[in-house]
Structure formats: C-alpha cells, structure tokens
Amino acid sequence: MNELKFITAGQPICNGSNGYESAFDILDKLKLDGMELEFVHGVRMSPANQKLVKEISQNKNMTLTAHGPYYINLNSKEEEKIEASIKRVLDTARMGQELGAFSVTYHAAFYMGMNPDEVYKKVEKSMEQICKTLEEENIDIWVRPETTGKPTQWGDLEEIVKLSKNFKQVLPCVDFSHLHARTNGGYNTYDDFCGIFEFIGNELGTIALENFHAHLAGIEYGPKGEKKHLMLNESDMNYKDLMKAFKKFDIKGALVCESPIMEEDAVLLKEFYNSL
C-alpha cells in the first residue's frame, strides 16, 4: 500500500438498502477510500454483486477488505466445528481474492477456560491448514486474526503477533478499540499507540507497517471488556493521539471505521489525520 486508506465497515449507514453502487458513490462524495465487506453472518454475495463490487472498486480505485463470519472458533471442543471454522476463514479469503480485496480478518477463537498456551497451539495448527490450502489454491491475500475485545476471547496483541511470525501470509488486524476495551481502559495514550507500532515493526518488520489493517470505533467497556461500539466523540477513545502515532510511523494500509454511523467517524478520522 502507498498510503493510509480510511474505509467503512460495510456500506455507509446513510445508504440504507440502496445497494453497492449507491454505497460507493457516497464513499466517493465523502472522499473516503473504500469498504470492508462484512461477511459476519456467512460468506455470501450474489454473482451480480461480486461483479459490481469488483468493477466499481477498481474503477474508483477503492480499497476493499473483508471480515469473516462471527461463527469461527478454532478452539472449539468439537472437531467438526473447528473444520467448519477453517472453511469459513478459507471462504472469506477466496471471496476476498475474487473481489480484489487487500486483506481479510476474523475473530479466531475463544479460550473456553483452557490454558492460553494450549489454545495457541490449536489456533496455530488450524492456521497451518488454512495457509497450506491457500497456497495450493494460489490465493495470495493477507489473512489476519483480529485483536479481540473481551478477555474470554483468544487474541491479545502478543498472541496474534506471535502467530504472524510463523506464517508468511498472516499479519495482525489491530482493533485499537478492542485492545482498549479488553484491558478495561488501557492502550489509550500516544506512547501506548507508538509502542504497538514499535512492537509490530520490531517483531514482524516494515512489511507489517506498510500493509497494516486496523479497526477503530468509539467503545463502551467494563471489567469484562467490550460492551458496544459508540461514536468516537461519545467515548473516551483517544483517536487524536492514535492518528498522530499513525502519522509518526508513516503507517500504510487500511483503517476501518466501525462506529455506529461509520461514514461520519471515518470522515472525522481522515480529516484530522490529513490536518497533522
């Protein structure tokens, strides 16, 4: 990627049910850079919409990413659920490749009361299978476990960076709101944000900072982590210092806004970033 792209998590809210063509027109008018395709309830898109999304995003030079289904748990106690989860990750990557997406992300696992080291091993085993299949199918797309918003979910920053070191197709998707909520208010200062970029750069190299995939929204949280997304200015999420850290490290890639009215906050983020 040659710069930081500001994109929405799905079609802009103001688009209602008007479809992809209208959605991309709105993004264009708002001077936003693309869209994360939300396959959270299943990897489904009609052939007509696939053709449309691919053509419009290429013609308008829009960046696409994709979010896999919520029903993924690579640490399920039932083997058939692990196999189904692997298929959902693969299907998201296949669809992403077909549409010309830059990157796909998903929530990888729950701890299920198990030792984190054991869970890591199970997730790693599944990732081996996922990466092997992608290689066999010549699917060349970033596949990213996302940092999660609750302590019961596998996926703190260290776990995801550790996993990424072992697979050339895997990098983190850093959800800054999730890190903030997961730690009940941590990860929210300029130094914290710079520390995240330094850690990723040191562990994974500049390729990770030049092909970044991040999520951001306002967030409500408590001792058990994430409760719900909020608008940035209705939350304590320190997005201004985060944008300063993005600028300082010259991060390139896609920043996906997941606020309730995501197009408004995506514009807010982009305008503030460009003012620095």
C-alpha positions as CSV (number, residue, x, y, z in Angstrom):
1,M,0.0,0.0,0.0
2,N,1.2,3.5,-0.7
3,E,-0.7,5.4,2.0
4,L,-3.2,5.0,4.8
5,K,-6.7,4.4,3.5
6,F,-9.8,5.3,5.5
7,I,-12.7,2.9,4.9
8,T,-16.1,2.0,6.3
9,A,-17.1,-1.3,8.0
10,G,-19.8,-2.2,5.4
11,Q,-22.0,0.1,3.4
12,P,-22.5,3.6,4.8
13,I,-25.4,3.8,7.2
14,C,-27.0,6.7,5.2
15,N,-27.1,4.4,2.1
16,G,-29.9,2.3,3.7
17,S,-30.8,-0.6,1.5
18,N,-29.8,1.1,-1.8
19,G,-27.0,-1.4,-2.7
20,Y,-23.4,-1.3,-3.6
21,E,-23.5,1.2,-6.5
22,S,-25.0,3.9,-4.4
23,A,-22.7,3.0,-1.4
24,F,-19.6,3.5,-3.5
25,D,-21.0,6.8,-4.8
26,I,-21.5,8.0,-1.2
27,L,-17.9,7.0,-0.3
28,D,-16.7,8.8,-3.3
29,K,-18.6,12.0,-2.4
30,L,-17.3,11.8,1.2
31,K,-13.7,11.4,-0.1
32,L,-13.4,8.0,1.7
33,D,-11.2,5.3,0.3
34,G,-13.2,2.1,0.3
35,M,-15.1,-0.5,2.3
36,E,-14.7,-3.6,4.5
37,L,-17.2,-6.2,3.2
38,E,-19.0,-7.7,6.2
39,F,-19.5,-11.4,5.8
40,V,-20.2,-11.7,9.5
41,H,-23.3,-13.9,9.0
42,G,-21.9,-16.0,6.2
43,V,-19.7,-15.6,3.1
44,R,-22.5,-14.9,0.6
45,M,-22.7,-12.4,-2.2
46,S,-24.6,-12.8,-5.5
47,P,-22.5,-13.2,-8.7
48,A,-24.1,-9.9,-9.9
49,N,-22.9,-8.1,-6.8
50,Q,-19.5,-9.7,-6.9
51,K,-19.1,-8.3,-10.5
52,L,-20.4,-4.9,-9.5
53,V,-18.2,-4.6,-6.4
54,K,-15.1,-5.6,-8.2
55,E,-15.7,-3.3,-11.2
56,I,-16.7,-0.3,-9.2
57,S,-13.9,-0.6,-6.6
58,Q,-11.3,-0.9,-9.4
59,N,-12.8,2.0,-11.4
60,K,-12.9,4.3,-8.4
61,N,-9.6,3.0,-7.0
62,M,-11.3,1.9,-3.8
63,T,-9.6,-0.3,-1.2
64,L,-11.5,-3.5,-0.1
65,T,-11.1,-5.7,2.9
66,A,-13.3,-8.4,4.2
67,H,-14.5,-9.6,7.7
68,G,-15.2,-13.3,8.2
69,P,-18.2,-14.8,9.9
70,Y,-18.6,-14.5,13.7
71,Y,-19.2,-18.2,14.0
72,I,-15.4,-19.0,14.0
73,N,-13.8,-20.8,16.9
74,L,-10.5,-22.6,16.1
75,N,-10.5,-23.8,19.7
76,S,-13.9,-25.5,19.7
77,K,-14.2,-28.7,21.8
78,E,-15.9,-30.3,18.7
79,E,-13.7,-31.2,15.8
80,E,-16.4,-30.6,13.2
81,K,-16.8,-27.0,14.5
82,I,-13.1,-26.4,14.0
83,E,-13.3,-27.8,10.5
84,A,-16.4,-25.5,9.8
85,S,-14.4,-22.6,11.2
86,I,-11.4,-23.3,8.9
87,K,-13.8,-23.4,6.0
88,R,-15.3,-20.0,6.9
89,V,-11.8,-18.5,7.0
90,L,-10.9,-20.0,3.7
91,D,-14.2,-19.0,2.1
92,T,-13.6,-15.4,3.3
93,A,-10.1,-15.4,1.7
94,R,-11.5,-16.9,-1.5
95,M,-14.2,-14.3,-1.8
96,G,-11.7,-11.6,-0.9
97,Q,-9.3,-12.7,-3.6
98,E,-12.2,-12.9,-6.2
99,L,-13.2,-9.3,-5.4
100,G,-9.7,-7.9,-5.3
101,A,-9.6,-7.3,-1.6
102,F,-6.3,-6.3,0.1
103,S,-6.8,-8.3,3.3
104,V,-9.3,-10.4,5.3
105,T,-9.8,-10.6,9.0
106,Y,-11.7,-12.7,11.6
107,H,-12.0,-13.4,15.3
108,A,-10.1,-16.6,15.7
109,A,-11.1,-18.4,18.9
110,F,-12.3,-18.4,22.5
111,Y,-10.2,-19.7,25.4
112,M,-13.1,-21.9,26.6
113,G,-11.5,-21.9,30.1
114,M,-8.3,-23.5,28.7
115,N,-4.7,-22.7,29.2
116,P,-3.7,-19.9,26.7
117,D,-0.6,-21.9,25.6
118,E,-2.8,-24.9,24.7
119,V,-5.3,-22.6,22.8
120,Y,-2.4,-21.0,20.9
121,K,-1.2,-24.5,19.7
122,K,-4.7,-25.3,18.5
123,V,-5.1,-22.0,16.6
124,E,-1.6,-22.4,15.1
125,K,-2.5,-25.9,13.9
126,S,-5.6,-24.6,12.1
127,M,-3.6,-21.7,10.6
128,E,-1.2,-24.3,9.2
129,Q,-4.1,-26.0,7.4
130,I,-5.5,-22.6,6.2
131,C,-2.2,-21.4,4.8
132,K,-1.4,-24.7,3.1
133,T,-4.8,-24.7,1.4
134,L,-4.5,-21.1,0.3
135,E,-1.1,-21.8,-1.2
136,E,-2.4,-24.9,-3.0
137,E,-5.2,-22.7,-4.4
138,N,-2.9,-19.8,-5.3
139,I,-4.8,-17.4,-3.1
140,D,-2.5,-14.5,-2.3
141,I,-4.2,-12.4,0.3
142,W,-3.4,-11.3,3.8
143,V,-5.2,-13.4,6.4
144,R,-5.4,-11.7,9.7
145,P,-6.7,-12.8,13.2
146,E,-8.1,-9.7,14.9
147,T,-7.2,-8.5,18.3
148,T,-10.3,-9.2,20.4
149,G,-12.4,-7.1,22.8
150,K,-13.0,-9.5,25.7
151,P,-10.6,-11.4,28.0
152,T,-12.5,-14.6,27.2
153,Q,-11.6,-14.3,23.5
154,W,-8.3,-15.6,22.2
155,G,-6.3,-12.8,20.6
156,D,-4.3,-10.3,22.6
157,L,-1.6,-8.3,20.7
158,E,1.2,-10.6,21.7
159,E,-0.6,-13.8,20.7
160,I,-1.5,-12.5,17.3
161,V,2.0,-11.1,16.6
162,K,3.5,-14.5,17.7
163,L,1.2,-16.3,15.3
164,S,2.0,-13.9,12.4
165,K,5.7,-14.6,12.8
166,N,5.2,-18.3,11.8
167,F,3.2,-17.7,8.5
168,K,4.2,-15.5,5.6
169,Q,0.5,-14.9,4.7
170,V,-0.5,-13.9,8.2
171,L,-0.3,-10.4,9.8
172,P,-2.3,-8.9,12.7
173,C,-5.6,-7.0,12.3
174,V,-5.2,-4.5,15.1
175,D,-8.5,-3.4,16.6
176,F,-7.5,-0.5,18.8
177,S,-10.9,-0.2,20.4
178,H,-10.8,-3.9,21.3
179,L,-7.3,-3.5,22.9
180,H,-8.7,-0.6,24.9
181,A,-11.8,-2.5,26.0
182,R,-10.1,-5.8,26.6
183,T,-7.8,-4.1,29.1
184,N,-10.6,-2.1,30.7
185,G,-9.2,1.3,29.6
186,G,-5.6,0.5,28.7
187,Y,-3.9,1.2,25.4
188,N,-5.1,4.8,25.1
189,T,-2.2,7.1,25.1
190,Y,0.2,8.4,22.4
191,D,3.0,6.4,24.0
192,D,0.8,3.2,24.1
193,F,0.0,3.6,20.4
194,C,3.6,4.2,19.4
195,G,4.5,1.1,21.5
196,I,2.1,-1.0,19.5
197,F,3.6,0.1,16.2
198,E,7.2,-0.3,17.5
199,F,6.4,-3.8,18.8
200,I,4.8,-4.9,15.5
201,G,7.6,-3.3,13.4
202,N,10.3,-4.9,15.6
203,E,8.7,-8.4,15.6
204,L,7.3,-8.5,12.0
205,G,9.3,-6.0,10.0
206,T,8.4,-3.0,7.9
207,I,6.2,-5.1,5.7
208,A,3.7,-5.2,8.6
209,L,3.6,-1.4,9.0
210,E,3.3,-0.9,5.2
211,N,0.4,-3.3,4.9
212,F,-1.5,-2.5,8.0
213,H,-5.1,-3.5,8.7
214,A,-6.8,-1.8,11.6
215,H,-10.2,-1.3,13.1
216,L,-11.4,1.7,15.2
217,A,-14.6,3.0,16.8
218,G,-15.7,4.6,20.0
219,I,-16.3,1.8,22.5
220,E,-18.1,1.2,25.8
221,Y,-16.5,-1.3,28.1
222,G,-16.2,-2.7,31.6
223,P,-14.3,-5.3,33.6
224,K,-15.4,-8.0,31.2
225,G,-14.2,-6.0,28.2
226,E,-16.2,-4.7,25.2
227,K,-19.9,-3.9,25.5
228,K,-20.8,-2.0,22.4
229,H,-19.4,0.4,19.7
230,L,-20.0,4.2,20.2
231,M,-19.3,7.3,18.1
232,L,-15.8,8.4,18.7
233,N,-16.8,11.7,20.3
234,E,-19.2,9.9,22.7
235,S,-16.4,7.7,24.0
236,D,-13.0,8.0,25.7
237,M,-11.1,6.5,22.7
238,N,-8.1,8.8,22.2
239,Y,-8.3,8.8,18.4
240,K,-6.4,12.1,18.0
241,D,-3.2,10.7,19.6
242,L,-3.7,7.5,17.7
243,M,-3.8,9.4,14.4
244,K,-0.6,11.2,15.5
245,A,1.0,7.8,16.0
246,F,-0.2,6.6,12.6
247,K,1.4,9.7,11.1
248,K,4.6,9.4,13.0
249,F,5.2,5.8,11.9
250,D,4.0,6.6,8.4
251,I,1.6,3.6,8.6
252,K,0.3,2.4,5.2
253,G,-2.8,0.2,4.7
254,A,-6.4,0.2,5.7
255,L,-8.1,1.8,8.7
256,V,-11.6,0.5,9.0
257,C,-14.1,2.7,11.0
258,E,-16.7,0.6,12.9
259,S,-18.6,3.3,14.7
260,P,-22.4,3.1,14.6
261,I,-22.5,5.8,11.8
262,M,-19.2,4.7,10.4
263,E,-19.0,7.1,7.5
264,E,-19.2,10.1,9.8
265,D,-16.4,9.0,12.0
266,A,-14.3,7.8,9.0
267,V,-14.5,11.3,7.6
268,L,-13.6,12.7,11.1
269,L,-10.6,10.5,11.3
270,K,-9.4,11.2,7.7
271,E,-9.8,14.9,8.1
272,F,-7.9,15.0,11.4
273,Y,-5.2,12.8,10.1
274,N,-4.8,15.0,7.0
275,S,-4.6,18.1,9.2
276,L,-1.5,16.8,11.0
